[in-house]
Structures are given as structure tokens and as C-alpha cells.
Amino acid sequence: MSRTEDVIGFLVMSSFWALNYPLVKIALLYEDPYYLLVFRVLFAAVFSLAIMHSKIRIPDGWRGGRQRSLCWEC
């Protein structure tokens, strides 16, 4: 990535990070902390997959077909 893309990415990330604390405090007034935690983890997982879907590589042994053994002596 170029320097400009890095700066823009950092500004976007820091802006969302700055909004995180007050929004969580407001959400805790209405929801249980564990429910909020589960929702945040799911939300982060969905957006992480959306952003990084082209960079994620499934290991060959997990794709099906011939299964490779994890044992070195087998």
C-alpha cells in the first residue's frame, strides 16, 4: 500500500476506535455485557471476513479429498 492509503487507513481506524468507548457505554445501559460482547465479536468477524476475504487461504489438508496426517512418524 502507498503512504497515502496507510494514512487514510490509520485515520479511519483511529476514528472508529475513538467512537468505540462512548458507544459501548451507551449500549451497556440497554443490554447485558455478555450479549454485547457476543454481538461485537460477531460484528468484527463479519467485517474482517469482508475486508480480508481475498487474503484468507484454507490449508490444503482442510479442503477435502485426501486428508494429510498430522503425525510425523505416520
WOZIZI-V717246 format. One record per residue. N is the residue number from 0. RES is the residue in one small letter. PHI is phi as a letter, one per 30 degrees, with the letter a starting at -180 (999 if undefined). Layout:
BEGIN
n=<N | N>
res=<RES | RES>
phi=<PHI | PHI>
END
This chain:
BEGIN
n=<0 | 1 | 2 | 3 | 4 | 5 | 6 | 7 | 8 | 9 | 10 | 11 | 12 | 13 | 14 | 15 | 16 | 17 | 18 | 19 | 20 | 21 | 22 | 23 | 24 | 25 | 26 | 27 | 28 | 29 | 30 | 31 | 32 | 33 | 34 | 35 | 36 | 37 | 38 | 39 | 40 | 41 | 42 | 43 | 44 | 45 | 46 | 47 | 48 | 49 | 50 | 51 | 52 | 53 | 54 | 55 | 56 | 57 | 58 | 59 | 60 | 61 | 62 | 63 | 64 | 65 | 66 | 67 | 68 | 69 | 70 | 71 | 72 | 73>
res=<m | s | r | t | e | d | v | i | g | f | l | v | m | s | s | f | w | a | l | n | y | p | l | v | k | i | a | l | l | y | e | d | p | y | y | l | l | v | f | r | v | l | f | a | a | v | f | s | l | a | i | m | h | s | k | i | r | i | p | d | g | w | r | g | g | r | q | r | s | l | c | w | e | c>
phi=<999 | d | d | d | d | d | d | d | d | d | d | d | d | d | d | d | d | d | d | e | d | d | d | d | d | d | d | d | d | c | b | d | e | d | d | d | d | d | d | d | d | d | d | d | d | d | d | d | d | d | d | c | d | d | c | d | c | d | e | e | d | c | d | j | i | d | d | c | d | d | d | d | c | d>
END
